[in-house]
């Protein structure tokens, strides 16, 4: 027989379910219809002329995407880009969150200044750096040539990847800093004081107290930044486009080409669905990794 506390808990959960039911229904309608339509298009041979009368071809579009070398090249580029960028941003953001915490606690207006890079539109960032790094008209290659007698090609086939990674890290590390600093500031000081009484001080406090308690925030930050970097489009397309010898084709650019240039909507949607599945796989993996490191 259920106790009074259990009955009260069930009643509160039932009330909560009714409260979120309207928004849940709205989201199901808002997201469900496009998802069903995407699934239909992904198994159909469809173009702009045949949108109303798609021909079902089964998993042919998925097979076409998987057997396309350009798809795997774009997937490998996006995966490497996402892993490197997300890892660097989380590490730098974590370092800044911990060691700038005393300064940010007393001068919160500094956070607004640190957030400025991520407030600029990615497409504008791409255009800005294109003007700065352009081999012939860029200001940075010009001065490097004056000072060193030579200047590397920042947007060439061999260097474009490193340039894009650096720009992405510079723009979006403040996002990681914001989340991780907020999580770090939320750790109760009583826990650190109790650890200090037990002899845990300095770096040991960060290792054994702060990092375990920050793991959920680290996991969320890593997932958001990895997915955002994995599907990057704006600044890559405006900075180097599909150029650099085709070495900067991301998954988003691959889907864009298939949809707008080739007109193969079925292939583009199938590639998008594969990207969605990969996102869920990464989310599951990050959840498993961070769950194992939660403090007990």
Residue pairs with C-beta under 8 A, 6 or more apart in sequence:
2 10
38 269
38 272
38 273
39 273
40 54
41 54
41 265
41 266
41 269
42 61
42 62
42 266
42 269
42 270
42 272
42 273
43 56
43 57
43 58
43 59
43 60
43 61
43 62
43 266
43 270
44 54
44 55
44 56
44 57
44 61
44 266
45 54
45 55
45 56
45 57
45 60
45 61
45 266
46 54
46 55
46 265
46 266
47 263
47 264
47 265
48 263
48 265
51 265
54 266
57 266
60 266
61 266
61 267
61 269
61 270
62 270
62 273
62 274
64 267
64 270
65 71
65 267
65 270
65 271
65 274
66 274
70 246
70 249
70 254
71 254
71 271
73 246
73 249
74 249
74 250
74 251
74 253
74 254
75 251
75 278
77 161
77 247
77 248
77 249
77 250
78 229
78 230
78 231
78 232
78 250
78 251
78 252
79 230
80 161
81 161
81 164
81 165
81 168
81 229
81 230
81 232
81 250
82 225
82 226
82 227
82 229
82 230
83 226
84 165
85 165
85 168
85 169
85 172
85 225
85 226
85 229
86 222
86 225
86 226
86 229
87 222
88 165
88 169
88 173
89 169
89 172
89 173
89 175
89 176
89 221
89 225
90 176
90 180
90 218
90 221
90 222
90 225
92 169
92 173
92 176
92 177
93 173
93 174
93 175
93 176
93 177
93 179
93 180
93 221
94 176
94 180
94 214
94 218
96 173
96 177
96 181
97 177
97 180
97 181
97 183
97 184
98 184
98 206
98 210
100 110
100 177
100 181
101 181
101 184
101 185
103 110
104 110
104 111
104 181
105 185
111 178
111 181
114 174
114 177
115 174
115 178
116 174
117 170
117 171
117 172
117 173
117 174
118 171
118 172
118 174
118 175
120 128
120 171
121 234
122 171
122 232
122 234
122 235
122 238
123 234
123 235
123 237
123 238
125 167
125 171
125 234
125 235
126 167
126 234
126 235
126 236
126 237
126 238
126 239
127 238
127 239
129 163
129 167
129 235
129 239
130 138
130 155
130 238
130 239
130 240
131 137
131 138
131 139
132 138
132 139
132 140
133 140
133 141
133 154
133 155
133 163
134 141
134 155
135 141
135 151
135 153
135 154
135 155
135 156
138 154
140 151
140 154
141 151
141 152
141 153
141 154
142 151
144 150
144 151
144 152
145 151
152 159
153 159
154 160
154 163
155 163
155 239
155 240
155 243
155 244
156 244
156 245
157 244
157 245
157 247
160 240
160 243
160 244
160 247
160 248
161 247
161 248
163 239
164 235
164 236
164 239
164 240
164 248
167 235
167 239
168 229
168 232
168 235
171 235
172 225
172 228
172 229
175 221
175 224
175 225
176 221
176 225
179 217
179 220
179 221
180 214
180 217
180 218
180 221
182 217
183 213
183 214
183 216
183 217
184 210
184 214
187 209
187 210
187 213
187 214
191 209
191 213
192 205
192 209
195 201
195 205
195 208
195 209
196 205
200 208
200 209
212 293
212 294
212 295
213 295
215 290
215 293
215 294
215 295
216 290
216 294
218 290
219 286
219 287
219 289
219 290
222 286
223 282
223 283
223 286
226 282
226 286
227 279
227 282
230 251
230 275
230 278
230 279
230 282
231 250
231 251
231 252
231 275
232 250
232 252
233 250
233 252
233 253
233 256
236 248
236 250
236 252
236 253
237 253
237 256
240 248
241 248
242 248
242 249
242 253
242 257
249 257
251 271
251 275
254 271
255 268
255 271
255 272
255 275
256 268
258 264
258 267
258 268
258 271
259 265
259 268
